[in-house]
């Protein structure tokens, strides 16, 4: 087979971004913490950037501000970490009191360090300690003592093990609850109480009593002892109420915070060093320009958003109106991708709390012109299920019919999707067998 080659000339138009434009877009998309880390990295590489000014600006950004919605006087993240540390310290102290052997005590303290946030100890952790050379007998003694600590359930390997430890601690061994947890826990999880009655041979009354005991247990032993994980967020934008007006304030590292040191211009350097410093200085000027554009874009987006969602900042979340990033892009004369980059992972704080910027772009439920939001449908579904008869829970089809009373028309499949989004189980799981 004869092969031949040829050269074809083709003309096409493509969009190419310069390295400077790529840098500008990347900085626009960064959240505040990423921008701070990026600027610190640049300051370490660029001798013309004053690092102390960046750190001072970051410190001011993190400082809580007195406002109409209060002042944050303590860091909840620090409180959570301190509380979590104190819990494990108490467990170690209790273990030291129970143990009479120093080697067992050391291994036990190491086991406590390997507990997860729920108080469980995975089998992998025990295997790793055996592999590290710890004698099996010592490890076994430490593990046995660990499972005797309070709250009951500490050191459990899984949910079943955790519940069994608590049942034994409460004196329910042996008993109906113990048998159900040890052999038929999946049936209980599916709320198949009639099947449980048939499998165990227990009358329904005893099954209900045992299930009541099981539901009183704590599946996460450390949950009641610890502070919930803190999600401490410093807002990028603050909105204040001043009478009938709303004021928008950026909480960002501004272009003025990037101070440049041009003292090198008054000193004598060789040509190579001078050329290098000039290049670094121009690079720093471009970074300052990118920060200024970033702040300007973010300010324009925030002011537009506050104007459109003004009722929210006076009345609360129930006053949100349908709005999209495309609408904002059209009103500001920017591309939708620019709006998306500017608002990505940004947060806004007001008297009703701190919200991700995406929260202010609720999608209409039915169409672009609909005033019914997805959040309205979620709220209605939750209310309907909360009011249902536990012995005869509503199916998704019945919930669909009741939603029409709220002026919401959606399909059964959509109801099922929203119900799952609310973490509400199916009607089979929700059914109550108590009379």
N, C-alpha and C positions, 0 to 999 in steps of 0.2 A: 504494500500500500504506500503510495507516494504522499509525502507530507510536505507542506510548504508554509512559510510564515510571511506575514505582511505587517506593516506598520499602519495603524489607523490613528488619525489625528481627530480629537474630539474636543469641543469647547463646551464647558459647563461652568455654572456659577455656584460657588460655595461660600459659606460664611466661616471665616477664620478669626479666632480670637487671639489677640496678642497676649504674651505672658502677663503684662500689666492688667489687662482686662480680666483675665482668669483670676488673678490675685484679688481684684476688686470684687468679683462675684463670690469668691470663696469667703472673703471677709464679711460680705453682706449676709451670707448664709450662717455664719458662726453665731452661736449663742454667746452670752456675755462672758461666761467662764472660758470658753474656747478662745474668744478674742483676747482675753487677758493672758492666757498661756501663750498664745501666738505672739503677742507683743513682747512678752518677757523673752521669748526665744529670739525674736528679732533684736532686742536690746543687747542680748548676750553676744550676738554676732556683729552688731553694728555699733562702733564706738561713738557715733554721733548722736545716738538716742540715749536720753537720760532715764535709766531704769527706775530711779527713786520716784520720779513723777508718776510713772505708770502704777507703781505700788501704792502711792498715796491716793491716786484716783480710784483704784480698786477698793481701798480701805473705805473711802467715802461712799462708794456704791454699796458696800455691804453694811454700812451703818444704818440701823433702823431709824426711821424718820417719824417724828411726831406729826400726826395728821388727824383729820376728822374721824378716821377709822382706827385710831389708837396707835400705840407704840409697842413694838416687839422688844421686850426687855431681856428676854432670855432666848437662847438658841435651843429650839426643841430637839434638834439633832444631837446636840451635846447632852441634853437631858436623857435622851433615849440611850445613848452610848453609856453614860454613867450608870443608869438603872440596870442595863444589861450586864455591865461589869460587876455590879454589886450582887446580882443574883448568882452569878457563877462563883463569886468570892464566898458567899454564904454556903453554897453547896460544898465548896472545898473545905470550909471550916467544919461543917457537919460531918463530912467524910473523915476528916482527921480525928474527930471525937470518936467515931465508930471504929476506926481501924486501930489495931494495937501493934501492927507491924509497919515499920518505916518504909520497907520496900513496897508493900501493898499500898501504903498511903501515896507514895510517889506515882505509882501506876494509876491509882484512882484519880488523882488530880489531873493526870494526863488524859484520862478518859473523859473527865468533865470538860476539859478544853476541846474535846472532839465532838461534844454534843451539838446538834443543830439547834436552830432557834426555837424549835418546838420541844426540845428535850429528848429527841430520839438519838440513838446511837446505831448507826448503820453497821451491818456485818462487815463491810469493807474496812471500817476503822479497826475492828478487832483483828482482822487478818493482817493489816499493815503493822499493828503493834507486835503480833507474833513474829512477823518477818523481821522486825527490828531487833529481835534477840531476847525479848522479854520472856521469862519462863512461863509456860502454860499454866502451871499451878498458881503462880502469883497473879496472873491476868484473870484467871477464873475467880479467885477470891475477891479481887478488886471489883470485877463485874457484878458479882453477887451482892456486895455491899452497896454498890452504886444503885442497884435496883430497889434498895430498901430506903433510899432517901425520900424526903418529902419535898414537893408534892408527889403523891403516888403516880407512877407512870414514867418517872425519870429513868433513862437507860433502855426504854423499850425499843425493839427493833422495827416494829411496824404498828399499824393501828390496832390490830387484833391483840398483839402483845401488850400494848399500852392499856387497853380496856380491861384485859385480864388482870394486870397488875393492880388496877384500881378496884376491881371487884374483890380481889383477894384482900386488899387493904381494908375494905369496908365490911368484910365478913360475909360476902355472898358466895363463898366457895365451900362446898358445891351448892348448886342451885339452878333454877331455871335460867336466870340471866347468864350465868357462867356457861351453861350448855349452848345457849343460842349464840353467844359470842364466839365460842371455841369451834362450833361446827357449822353454824348457819348464818354467819354474819352477812354474806352476800344477799340472802333473802331479806334480811332486815333492812339492808341498804336500799333495796327495791320496794320496800314497804309491802311485801307480800306476806301479810300476817296470817292469812288463811292457809297459805302453803306452810308457814311455820308451824301452825297448829297441827296440820296433818303430819308433817315430818317428825315433830317432837312428841306427838300424842298428847299434848297439853290442851286443856280447854282454852277457849279464846280469852277468858278472863285472866288466867295465869299468864298467857302470852302478853296481854296488854300491860299487866303489872310488871313483868320482866322488862318489856320495852321501855316502860317509864323509868325504871332503874338505869337502864343502859343510856338513855338519853340524858340523864342527869350527870353522866361522867364527862370528863374533860379530854377530848381527843388530842389536845395539845397541852401537855402538863405545864409548860412555862408560859403559856399565853396569859393566864390570869395573874402571873407574877411579874410580868414585864410590861414596859411601856411599848405601845404599838410603834412599829417602824416609822420614824419621822421623815417626812419628805419636805425638807426645809428648802424653800425656793425663794431666791431674791428676785423680785419682779423687775422686768426691763422697763416697764411703764407704770406710772402711778396716776390715778385719776382721783381728783378731789372735788368735792361739792362746795361751792361758794355761793350760798343763797340759791338762786335759780340758775346759776351758771356752773359749768363743768370745766375744770382746769386739768390740762394734760401735762405731765412732767416726765421727761426721759430720765431713766436711771441707768446711764451708760457711761463708758469711758469715752469722753469726747475728744475731738481733734486737738483742743487746747491742752488736753492732758498729756499729749505726746510732745514733750519739749525736746528741742534739738540743741546740741552743743556745737556752735560754730566757731569756738575759740581756736580751732586748728587753723583757721584762715589767717590769723595774725602771727602764726609761727612759720618758721622756715623749714620746709621739708624738701627732700629730693623729689624729682619729677615723678618717679614711680609711686612713692608714698602719697604725694599730693593728688595724683590721679585716682588712686584707690579711695582716698577720703572724699574726694568730690563725688565719686560714684556712689559711695555709701550715703552721703548727704542727700543726693537726688533720690535715692531709693527711699530714705526716710520721709522726704517730702511727699512722695507718692503714697506712702502708707498713711500719712496724715490726711491727704486728700481723700483716700478711700474711706477713712473713718468719718470724715465730714459728710461724704455722700451717704454713707450708711446711716448716720444719725438723721440726716435730712429725710431720707426715704422712710425710715421708721417713724419719724415724727408725722410725716404726711399721712401715712397709713393709720397711725393711732388717732389723729385728729378726725380723719374721715370715719373711722370705726366708731368713735365716741359720738360723733354727730348722728350717724345712722341709728345706733343703738342707745340713744340718749335715755329712752324710757327705762332701759335696764339699770342704768346707774342711779336712777331715782326710785324705781319701784322694785327692782330685783329680777331674778332669773325668769319669772313668769312673763316678763315684758319683752323678751327677745323677739325679733322679727326676722323672717327669712332674708338671708343675705349671702352672697357668694364672693369669692375672691375675683371672679371675672367681672362682677359689677364694680368692685373697687378699682380694678385695673382700668376699666373703661372710664370711670369718673376721674382718675388721676392721670390718664394718658400714658400709662405704663403697661408693659407686657405682663401677662398673668404669671409667667415664671419669675419675674422680678418680685411681684407681690408674695409669691409662695416662698421665695428665698428669704425675703426680708422678715417674714412672720414666722418662719420655721423655728420651733423650740423657743419661742419668746412667750413671756408671761406678762399679764397685766393685773395690777392690784387695785382694788377699790374697797369701799366699806362692806361689800358683801363677800369679800374673800379674794383669793388669788386664783386666776383662771388662765389656762392656756389660750393663746390667741385663736386657735381653731374653734374654741367654744363659741365665739361670737359670729360664726358662719354656719348657723343651723340650716340644714337642708329642708326644704318643704317636703311634706309627706307624699303628695300626689303629683303636683306639677310645679312649674316655675312660678305660677301666679297664685298657688294655694297659700292660705294663711295658716294651715294646719302643719305643725312641725312634727318631726319624728319624736322629739322629746315629749310632745303632747300625747302621742300614741303610747309611748312607754309608760307615762304617768297614768293614763287611763287603764291600761292593762293591769298595772300593779294595783290600782284601786279596785278594779272589778274582782281580781283574785283575792284580795284582802277581805272583801265582803261576801265571798261565796260560802256555801254550806260545806263544811269540811267532810261530811259523810257523803255528799254528792257533789264533788268538785266539777267545775265547768270544763268541758272539752274546748279545744281551740276553735271549733266551729261555733260553739255557743258563745264564746268570748267575741268572736267576729260579729255575731248578731247584736250583742249588747253594745259593742263599740259604735254601732249606728246611732244609738241614743246620745252619744257624745258628738255626733256629727262627723265621725271618722269612718271612712269606708275603705277597708283593706281586705286582702285575701286571707284565707286560713293559714297558708304557708307563711305569710308575712307575720301573722300573729305568733306562730310557732317560733319564728326567728327572733322576734322581739322578746318573747317570753324567755328564751334561752339567754338572750343578752342581759336580762334582768336576773339571771341565775335562779329562775323559778322552774322547778321540775314539772313533769307532765301530770295530768290529772290522776293517773294511776299511782304515782308516788305521793301526791298530795292527799290522797284519800285517807280519812280518819275512821278508825273502826270503833272508836269510843262512842257509846250511846249517850 
